[in-house]
């Protein structure tokens, strides 16, 4: 019978590797989907929104 380490090692070497690869592919597809270009450009321009004066406090 296998010990706990052997079971976890076998799981990490097979199924967890496949799951992490699938997560990576899903995250990459989500980041580079066609509709996200506008969102990424808007987020990239946040530092340049208040070029004339600093942003006010929201308190």
Z-matrix of the N, CA and C atoms (Angstrom, degrees):
N
C 1 1.451
C 2 1.525 1 109.44
N 3 1.332 2 116.44 1 140.96
C 4 1.465 3 120.98 2 -177.37
C 5 1.515 4 110.79 3 -80.31
N 6 1.313 5 115.33 4 146.04
C 7 1.461 6 120.07 5 175.49
C 8 1.533 7 109.88 6 -81.89
N 9 1.309 8 116.80 7 174.53
C 10 1.462 9 121.75 8 -176.28
C 11 1.526 10 111.33 9 -61.82
N 12 1.311 11 117.15 10 -40.98
C 13 1.461 12 120.27 11 179.87
C 14 1.526 13 111.12 12 -62.09
N 15 1.294 14 117.37 13 -42.91
C 16 1.458 15 121.03 14 179.97
C 17 1.511 16 112.31 15 -64.09
N 18 1.316 17 117.00 16 -39.95
C 19 1.464 18 121.65 17 178.49
C 20 1.525 19 110.26 18 -65.59
N 21 1.335 20 116.69 19 -46.78
C 22 1.464 21 120.59 20 -179.90
C 23 1.527 22 111.14 21 -65.92
N 24 1.320 23 117.04 22 -36.76
C 25 1.464 24 120.96 23 178.89
C 26 1.531 25 110.40 24 -65.55
N 27 1.314 26 117.05 25 -42.95
C 28 1.458 27 120.55 26 179.09
C 29 1.533 28 110.69 27 -65.66
N 30 1.329 29 117.07 28 -39.00
C 31 1.465 30 121.33 29 178.14
C 32 1.525 31 110.72 30 -65.07
N 33 1.327 32 116.84 31 -44.45
C 34 1.466 33 120.91 32 -178.84
C 35 1.522 34 111.11 33 -67.13
N 36 1.311 35 117.69 34 -34.31
C 37 1.458 36 120.73 35 -179.31
C 38 1.522 37 113.19 36 -74.17
N 39 1.312 38 118.17 37 -19.52
C 40 1.455 39 118.37 38 -175.47
C 41 1.526 40 112.29 39 -118.94
N 42 1.307 41 117.69 40 -77.83
C 43 1.459 42 121.66 41 -171.33
C 44 1.525 43 113.02 42 -69.49
N 45 1.301 44 117.88 43 -39.65
C 46 1.459 45 119.45 44 -178.80
C 47 1.532 46 110.58 45 -67.88
N 48 1.319 47 117.13 46 -35.78
C 49 1.458 48 120.62 47 176.64
C 50 1.529 49 110.40 48 -62.89
N 51 1.299 50 116.59 49 -42.69
C 52 1.468 51 120.91 50 178.07
C 53 1.530 52 110.41 51 -65.05
N 54 1.324 53 117.41 52 -41.65
C 55 1.462 54 121.40 53 179.67
C 56 1.528 55 111.12 54 -64.94
N 57 1.310 56 118.25 55 -42.44
C 58 1.456 57 120.96 56 179.70
C 59 1.529 58 111.32 57 -67.95
N 60 1.313 59 117.85 58 -36.39
C 61 1.461 60 121.02 59 176.09
C 62 1.526 61 110.50 60 -64.82
N 63 1.328 62 116.61 61 -42.49
C 64 1.466 63 120.54 62 178.26
C 65 1.532 64 110.65 63 -64.03
N 66 1.330 65 117.44 64 -39.51
C 67 1.465 66 121.08 65 176.93
C 68 1.528 67 110.61 66 -62.93
N 69 1.328 68 117.56 67 -43.17
C 70 1.461 69 121.25 68 178.92
C 71 1.518 70 111.39 69 -62.03
N 72 1.319 71 117.14 70 -45.08
C 73 1.465 72 120.69 71 179.48
C 74 1.528 73 109.91 72 -64.07
N 75 1.331 74 117.34 73 -41.60
C 76 1.464 75 120.77 74 178.10
C 77 1.519 76 112.17 75 -63.60
N 78 1.328 77 117.75 76 -42.13
C 79 1.463 78 121.11 77 178.63
C 80 1.527 79 111.13 78 -65.48
N 81 1.329 80 116.90 79 -39.73
C 82 1.463 81 120.11 80 178.25
C 83 1.529 82 110.70 81 -65.78
N 84 1.320 83 117.60 82 -43.55
C 85 1.464 84 120.53 83 177.77
C 86 1.528 85 111.20 84 -63.48
N 87 1.323 86 117.07 85 -38.09
C 88 1.462 87 120.52 86 178.58
C 89 1.528 88 110.93 87 -65.93
N 90 1.327 89 117.23 88 -41.85
C 91 1.465 90 120.43 89 -178.08
C 92 1.522 91 112.46 90 -70.01
N 93 1.327 92 117.45 91 -34.13
C 94 1.454 93 121.05 92 -175.95
C 95 1.517 94 113.54 93 -104.38
N 96 1.327 95 117.59 94 20.51
C 97 1.458 96 119.50 95 178.76
C 98 1.530 97 109.25 96 -68.47
N 99 1.327 98 117.61 97 152.83
C 100 1.470 99 120.95 98 -174.02
C 101 1.532 100 114.22 99 -60.63
N 102 1.293 101 119.55 100 -35.10
C 103 1.461 102 121.26 101 -176.08
C 104 1.510 103 115.18 102 -79.03
N 105 1.321 104 118.94 103 -5.73
C 106 1.457 105 120.43 104 -175.08
C 107 1.522 106 113.64 105 -90.84
N 108 1.315 107 118.92 106 -1.67
C 109 1.456 108 121.46 107 -177.59
C 110 1.527 109 111.30 108 -61.31
N 111 1.321 110 118.36 109 -43.22
C 112 1.461 111 121.97 110 -179.64
C 113 1.525 112 110.63 111 -63.43
N 114 1.315 113 117.04 112 -42.17
C 115 1.465 114 121.05 113 -179.77
C 116 1.519 115 110.76 114 -64.18
N 117 1.328 116 117.10 115 -43.80
C 118 1.463 117 120.60 116 -179.27
C 119 1.527 118 111.39 117 -65.50
N 120 1.318 119 117.87 118 -39.05
C 121 1.471 120 120.22 119 178.40
C 122 1.522 121 110.83 120 -67.38
N 123 1.331 122 117.32 121 -38.40
C 124 1.461 123 120.76 122 178.13
C 125 1.528 124 110.79 123 -64.26
N 126 1.296 125 117.33 124 -43.53
C 127 1.455 126 121.05 125 179.33
C 128 1.533 127 110.77 126 -67.15
N 129 1.326 128 117.85 127 -36.90
C 130 1.462 129 121.24 128 -179.74
C 131 1.529 130 111.69 129 -66.95
N 132 1.327 131 118.12 130 -25.84
C 133 1.464 132 121.28 131 -177.74
C 134 1.523 133 113.94 132 -93.31
N 135 1.303 134 119.40 133 6.98
C 136 1.462 135 122.08 134 179.97
C 137 1.537 136 112.15 135 -56.27
N 138 1.330 137 120.78 136 -44.47
C 139 1.473 138 119.15 137 -179.18
C 140 1.522 139 114.23 138 -64.32
N 141 1.315 140 119.07 139 -19.05
C 142 1.457 141 121.77 140 -175.92
C 143 1.524 142 113.40 141 -101.47
N 144 1.293 143 118.99 142 9.16
C 145 1.468 144 121.21 143 -177.17
C 146 1.518 145 112.71 144 -71.19
N 147 1.327 146 117.78 145 -32.57
C 148 1.469 147 121.69 146 -176.23
C 149 1.527 148 108.64 147 -119.14
N 150 1.317 149 117.81 148 65.41
C 151 1.454 150 120.82 149 -179.11
C 152 1.525 151 111.84 150 -72.09
N 153 1.339 152 118.67 151 -31.66
C 154 1.471 153 121.76 152 -176.23
C 155 1.517 154 111.99 153 -73.87
N 156 1.287 155 117.01 154 -44.16
C 157 1.463 156 122.35 155 -176.26
C 158 1.521 157 109.18 156 -145.43
N 159 1.301 158 116.79 157 159.12
C 160 1.484 159 118.11 158 177.68
C 161 1.530 160 111.02 159 -68.40
N 162 1.291 161 114.83 160 155.59
C 163 1.462 162 119.50 161 177.54
C 164 1.517 163 109.52 162 -67.33
N 165 1.311 164 117.17 163 142.88
C 166 1.453 165 121.39 164 -179.93
C 167 1.525 166 112.29 165 -76.33
N 168 1.327 167 114.36 166 164.40
C 169 1.458 168 119.27 167 176.96
C 170 1.519 169 109.24 168 -75.23
N 171 1.310 170 115.77 169 148.54
C 172 1.464 171 120.74 170 -179.41
C 173 1.516 172 112.41 171 -99.29
N 174 1.295 173 118.11 172 10.29
C 175 1.486 174 120.92 173 -177.52
C 176 1.473 175 112.90 174 -72.22
